[in-house]
Amino acid sequence: MTTTTAPAYRNLLVEQRGAVTVLSVNRPDKLNALNRETLGEVEDCARRFAADPARGALIVTGAGEKSFVSGADIAELAVLGPREAEEVSRCGQRVCDALERAGKPVIAAVNGYAFGGGCELALACHVRLASENAVLGLPEVSLGIMPGYGGTQRLPRLVGPGRALEIILSGRRVKADEAERIGLVNRVVPREQLLEEAVKLAETILKNGPLAVSAVLEAVTRGMQLPLDDGLRLESGLFGLLAASEDMHEGLKAFLEKRTADFRRR
């Protein structure tokens, strides 16, 4: 296994494991905090991943053993005026949207502190695995600000408005076991196994029909924003589109013939 850093990225490590891309935020001296340069690099990496048919799944994690992403870079936030603050918020939201709307599975491997913007980055991923030492939270109110990268919208959709408001308004930290219990993360695993478990999950997903996987991601991410009746219509429409694909017929034929399907993404 070889870890390579793309020449354009000063704050990310990007590693390819077959069809699985591993993106590690790499600012160890800042506990992997997100400054504007790092946000731009994450967005660029996410868009390259989405556009590359050879890349099937993305894992987002933090370099080192202590921190996933500790939050936004407070030194940058401290000097912002109203207009600049709104622009930074929009930038963070755009980065998170690029992950959520990639059209392919994005998995967060939360390997330590995930506060503020780091927690919001994890919330934008489709699935979240956490190590036993992971701690998540949106503590912005303790600094006199509020979550700005989508936390006030994604957290209530994930754990319910009551739990979300209690977490956001108190600014408290949520340890891994509680995060799993309330649905903030899908599963907690030993720290030394976290990345391997994330890769294993990605590879399991990638054995399935890629067009079907993309359709499910669209149905869930878009459907969550819609009334139930509209979401059901979206589901039916996507179901119909899949019926026109070679992959669907190959998958059903392979099942009947008791063999592994040969999906071609068409």
SVG drawing of the C-alpha trace seen along z (x, -y; Angstrom):
<svg xmlns="http://www.w3.org/2000/svg" viewBox="-48 -43 52 64">
<polyline fill="none" stroke="black" stroke-width="0.4" points="0.0,0.0 1.4,-3.4 0.2,-6.7 0.5,-9.6 -0.3,-13.2 -1.7,-14.9 0.6,-17.8 -2.2,-20.4 -3.0,-19.4 -1.0,-20.7 -3.4,-19.6 -4.8,-16.3 -3.4,-12.8 -5.1,-10.9 -4.6,-7.1 -6.1,-4.7 -7.1,-1.2 -8.4,0.3 -11.7,-1.4 -11.8,-2.9 -10.3,-6.4 -9.1,-7.3 -9.1,-11.1 -7.2,-12.0 -7.3,-15.6 -3.6,-16.2 -3.0,-19.2 -1.6,-17.5 -0.3,-20.7 -3.9,-22.1 -5.7,-18.8 -6.8,-18.7 -8.8,-21.9 -10.5,-23.1 -9.1,-26.4 -10.4,-27.8 -7.5,-26.2 -8.3,-22.8 -12.0,-23.2 -11.1,-24.0 -9.0,-21.0 -11.7,-18.7 -14.2,-20.1 -11.7,-19.6 -11.0,-16.0 -14.7,-15.2 -15.5,-16.6 -12.7,-14.6 -13.9,-11.5 -17.4,-12.0 -16.3,-12.6 -13.9,-9.6 -15.7,-6.3 -12.7,-4.3 -13.3,-5.5 -16.3,-3.7 -16.3,-4.8 -14.7,-7.5 -13.6,-7.3 -13.1,-10.5 -10.8,-10.4 -8.2,-12.4 -4.5,-11.8 -3.0,-10.8 -4.5,-9.0 -6.1,-11.9 -8.4,-13.9 -10.7,-13.3 -11.3,-17.0 -11.3,-19.2 -13.5,-21.9 -13.1,-25.1 -9.9,-27.1 -10.8,-29.5 -8.0,-31.9 -9.7,-32.5 -13.2,-32.8 -12.1,-35.4 -11.4,-38.1 -14.5,-37.7 -17.2,-40.4 -20.8,-39.5 -20.4,-39.2 -17.2,-37.2 -18.7,-34.9 -21.7,-34.2 -19.3,-33.4 -17.3,-31.0 -20.6,-29.3 -21.6,-29.0 -18.2,-27.6 -18.4,-24.9 -21.9,-24.0 -20.8,-23.6 -18.0,-21.3 -20.4,-19.1 -22.9,-19.1 -20.1,-17.9 -19.7,-14.9 -23.4,-14.2 -24.2,-14.5 -21.3,-12.7 -23.6,-10.0 -21.3,-7.3 -20.9,-6.0 -19.0,-8.3 -18.0,-6.9 -16.7,-8.8 -14.1,-7.0 -14.3,-9.2 -11.0,-8.5 -11.0,-11.0 -12.2,-14.6 -15.0,-15.6 -16.2,-19.0 -17.9,-21.9 -17.0,-21.7 -15.5,-18.3 -18.8,-16.9 -20.6,-18.6 -18.2,-17.0 -19.0,-13.6 -22.8,-14.4 -22.5,-15.0 -21.1,-11.5 -23.6,-8.7 -22.4,-6.4 -20.3,-7.0 -18.1,-4.6 -16.3,-5.7 -13.4,-4.5 -13.9,-3.9 -12.0,-7.2 -14.2,-9.3 -15.9,-12.3 -18.4,-14.4 -20.2,-17.7 -21.3,-21.0 -19.9,-23.4 -20.2,-26.6 -22.7,-28.3 -20.0,-28.2 -18.0,-30.6 -21.0,-32.9 -21.5,-31.5 -23.6,-28.7 -23.0,-25.7 -22.6,-27.0 -21.7,-24.1 -25.0,-22.3 -25.1,-21.1 -28.4,-22.7 -30.1,-20.9 -28.4,-17.5 -28.2,-16.6 -32.0,-17.0 -32.7,-14.9 -30.4,-12.2 -31.2,-12.0 -34.4,-14.0 -35.0,-17.7 -35.2,-17.3 -31.8,-15.4 -30.2,-17.7 -31.3,-20.9 -30.1,-19.5 -26.7,-18.7 -26.3,-22.0 -27.7,-24.3 -25.7,-22.7 -22.6,-22.5 -21.7,-19.3 -19.5,-16.5 -21.0,-13.1 -18.8,-10.1 -18.7,-7.2 -21.0,-4.9 -23.7,-7.5 -23.3,-8.5 -24.0,-5.0 -27.0,-4.7 -28.7,-7.8 -27.8,-7.1 -25.2,-9.8 -22.8,-7.1 -23.7,-3.7 -21.1,-1.6 -18.2,-1.8 -15.1,0.3 -11.7,0.6 -9.4,-2.3 -6.8,-0.1 -9.5,1.6 -11.4,-1.6 -10.0,-2.2 -10.0,1.5 -13.6,1.8 -14.5,-1.3 -12.7,0.1 -14.4,3.5 -17.8,1.8 -17.0,-0.2 -15.9,2.9 -19.1,4.7 -21.2,1.9 -19.1,1.9 -20.0,5.5 -23.5,4.4 -24.9,2.9 -23.3,-0.6 -26.4,-2.2 -28.6,-0.8 -26.3,-2.1 -26.3,-5.6 -30.1,-5.4 -30.5,-4.5 -28.2,-7.4 -30.3,-9.8 -33.6,-8.4 -32.5,-8.8 -30.6,-12.1 -33.2,-13.9 -36.2,-12.1 -35.3,-13.4 -35.9,-16.9 -39.4,-16.0 -42.8,-15.2 -43.4,-11.5 -45.7,-11.3 -43.1,-13.2 -40.3,-10.9 -42.3,-7.9 -42.7,-9.2 -39.0,-9.8 -38.4,-6.2 -40.8,-4.9 -39.2,-7.0 -35.7,-5.8 -37.0,-2.2 -38.3,-2.6 -35.1,-4.0 -33.1,-1.1 -35.5,1.3 -34.1,-0.2 -30.5,0.6 -28.4,3.6 -27.2,3.9 -30.7,4.7 -31.3,7.5 -27.8,8.8 -28.3,8.8 -31.6,10.7 -30.3,13.2 -27.2,13.9 -29.4,14.5 -31.6,17.0 -28.5,18.7 -26.8,18.8 -23.7,16.9 -22.0,13.6 -23.4,10.7 -21.1,8.8 -22.2,5.2 -21.0,2.8 -22.6,-0.5 -24.9,-0.7"/>
</svg>
